[in-house]
Amino acid sequence: MPVTASDIELAHALADAAGAVIRPYFRKAHGLELKADRSPVTLADREAEAAMRRLIEAERSGDGIHGEEYGIKEGVTGRQWVLDPIDGTRSFAAGRAIFGTLIALVEDGWPVLGIIDQPVQRERWVGVAGRPTVLNGVPVRTRACAALEGATVATTSPHLFAEGDVPHFLALVAAASGGSPRQGPVYGGDCYNYGLLAAGHLDIVAESGLQLYDFAALVPIVEGAGGRMCDWDGDPLTAASQGHVLAIGDPARTDDVLEAIRSVPHGH
């Protein structure tokens, strides 16, 4: 079924609820811990997701929920709300306002609605399949990119990549920079980079090892702004994707980006 006005209203309410929890913890005591996989988590992550799950249970009890902190609740409607209460917990814990709350609605495995909410700067991107992406209610567009060389590439950190993926990313960086260290990539940013790309400030974002809750919300946002989201093989991103994510502001550069990534033999 198509995304409805009430779906969008609920997504905004989820973002509002998460932001109300997160803001009081920002640059305050937030109870940072390490999870079993050594990734960080704070009280703000857990309480924000709990607040969003309560709202979904109250409003859409038949829908599934897939959240980073509290796992998967199976639904009966073919629809799933995918939640990352703080995407960029390292940045949040460091007092950097470049993290975001991610909220997606996924239908039969396909992301159809997405929100990136930066609750401190009060910036909210909303993407809906088939509609223009908006930032605080104003439509935004990706920018044209005439050639891969000179394009601005961003990633959170290659340290988060699987080891075998790093040379492919570095090959992309080399192609974009023309070999100049002064044209190096933008590091840090998590989901915020995708919002910046959608608003025309970055050209390419490349990530490896993402989970569904890390990328589902980004797909409608980037594509609704005129960009392309795909995996490192050029295939669309769905619930079955393996976590290799590309956001390309100018879809005309897709083949160039994929060629650069593939220029390193597999396994090197």
N, C-alpha and C positions, 0 to 999 in steps of 0.2 A: 504494500500500500504506500502511496506517496506520503512524504513528510507533511504533517498538518500544522496549523497554527498552534494547536495545543502542544504538539511535540516541541516546537520552538520555544513556547512559553515555559514548558517544564525544563528544558535545557538551560534557559536563563535563570530559572529559580534554583537549579542545582548549582550553577556558577555563583549566584548570590550567596547561597548557603555555605559553600566552600570558602568563599572570600571572607565572610564574616568570622569564620573560625580561624583562618590563616593570618589575617592582618594583625591581631593582637600578639601573635607569637613572633612576628618578623623583627629581627634584631633584638629579641628578648630571649629568656630561657625557654628552650624548645625541646629539651629532653632528647637530644640526638643519641641514637643507638645504631649499631650495625646489625643487619639481619644475617641469617645463616649464609647467604650468598655474598656477604661482606658489603652489600649496598647499604647506604644510610637511610634511616627513617626517623621521623620526629613525631612528637605528639600532634603537631599540626597535620601531618599526613594522615594519621589514623583517625583523628577526630573529624577532619574534613570529609574523608570518604564515608565515615559512619553517618554523618549528617546527610550526605547525598543519597546513601542507600535507604535511609528512613523515608525520604521524600518519594523515591521511586516505589518503594513498597506501598506507600499510602496512595499514590496516584496511578500506578501501573503495575499492580501486583502480579499480572500474568507475564510481564516481560522478564527476560533474563538480565542478569547483571554480571559484568566481568570487571572486577576492580583489582588494582595492584596490591592493596593491603589485605583485603578480606576475601579474595578469590572469586570463584564462579558460582552463581546461583542459576540453575537451569530455568528457562521459561517455557511457555507453551504457545507463544504467539509468533515465533520466528524472528522476533525483535530482541535485541540485546543492547543495554546501556553499558558502554565501556568507559571506565573511569580511571584517571590517574590524578589523584588529588593534588600532588605536587610533582610535576615533571621538572626535574632539576633540583632535587633535594640538596645536593652539594652547594649549589648557588644560593638556595634559600638559607642554608645553615651558615654560609659565609656572608650573609647580609647583602647579596647581590640580587637586585630586582629584575632578573632575567629568567626566572622560573615561570611556570604557568600551571593552571589547572586545565586538564584535558577532559572533555566530555564528548562522547560520540554516541550516535545511534547507528547500530549496524543491523541491516535487514538481510536475512539469509546469507550472511557472510560479507555483505557489501556495505561499506561506510556511506551513509546517506546524509548525515548531519554531524557537524563538528563545531566545537567551541574551544578556542584558546583564550583563557582568562588570566590576565596579569593583575592580581588583586591589589597590589601596592600602587602601581601606576594607573590602575583602573582603565586598562586597555582590554577590549574584548573583541576578538575576531569571531565571526559567525559564518560558517559555510553550510549551504544546503544544496544537495544535488540538483542541478538544473537552474540554479539561481546565482546572481552575482554575490561574491563574498563582501561582507561589510566589516569595517573596524569602527566600533562605537557608532554604528548606524550609517556610516558613510561608505559607499562602495570603494574598493581598492583594486588595483591591477598590478600584476607583475610587470617588469620592465623588459624591453627588447634587449637582446644580446646578439650583436652582429657576428661574433666569433668566439670560440672557446678561449683562445688566448686573450687575456685581459679580463676574463670573467672572475667575479668574486665568489670563492668557494668557502663554505662554512661547515664546521662539524663541531660537536661538543668536545670530543677528544678521541684521537686515534688509539689512546690507551684503553678505550672501552671496546675496541674492535677485537674480533678473533684474530689471532696472530697472522693467519694466512690471508686476511683481508687487507692488512695494512699496505702491502706493496701496490695493490690495485688502487687504493685511495691516493697513495703518493704519486702514482702515475697520472691520475686525474689532476692533482695539484700541479705537477710539473707541466702538463699540457696547458693548464689555465694560466700559469705564471710565466711561461716562456723560459723557465729555469731561473728566474730572478727571485732571490729571497725577499726582496722588497714587495713582491706581489704574492706573498704567502697567504695561507688561508686564515679565516677568522675562527678562533677557537672559543669554546664556551657557548652557552646559549640554549641548549636543549630545544624545547618546542618553540621558544621565542624566535629562533632563527627562521622557522617556517612562516611565522607571522610577518617577520621582516621581509622575507622573500615575496610573500603574497602582496605586501604593500610597496614592492618595487625597490627595495634597498639592498638585496642580495640576489645573486644569479643562480647559485647551485647549493644545495645542502646534501651531503652524503653521510649516511650512518650505516652501521653494521650492528647486529645483535639486538635489535629492538623487539619488544613484545607488542602484541596487539594494542594494549592500552597506551603504548608510546606513539603509535602512528595512526590509529583509526581516525581520530578527530582531525588530523592534518590533511587527509585526502580531500574532503569536500572544500576545505578552506583554500588550499593551493589551487585546486582545479577550478573552483568558482572564481578565482582571481585571474584565470587565464593560463596558469602553469600546468605542469605535468607531474604527477606522482607515479612512480613505478619502482620495481625492484631492480637489481643490478643486471638482470637479463632483459629489462624493458617491459616486463609483464605487469598488469595492474595489481594494486595492493588489495588484498582481501584478508579475511580471517585465517586463511590457509597459508599466507605468505610467511617466509622464513626469517624476516627481520633485516634483510638488506634493503635499505630505503634510499631512494633518490627523489629530491624535489628539484625540478628544473623550471626556472621562471619563464624562459622562452622555449616552448616546445620544439622550435626549429633547431635547437642545439642538442636534442635528445640523442641522435645518432653519434654526434661528436663525443658526448659524454660517455656513452656506452663503449665506443671504440677506444677511448682513453683507458677506461677501466679494464677492458679486455686485452690491452696491449701488453700486459704482463702475463706470461704463461701461468696456467693454473697450478697452484702449489708452490709458487715462488713468492 
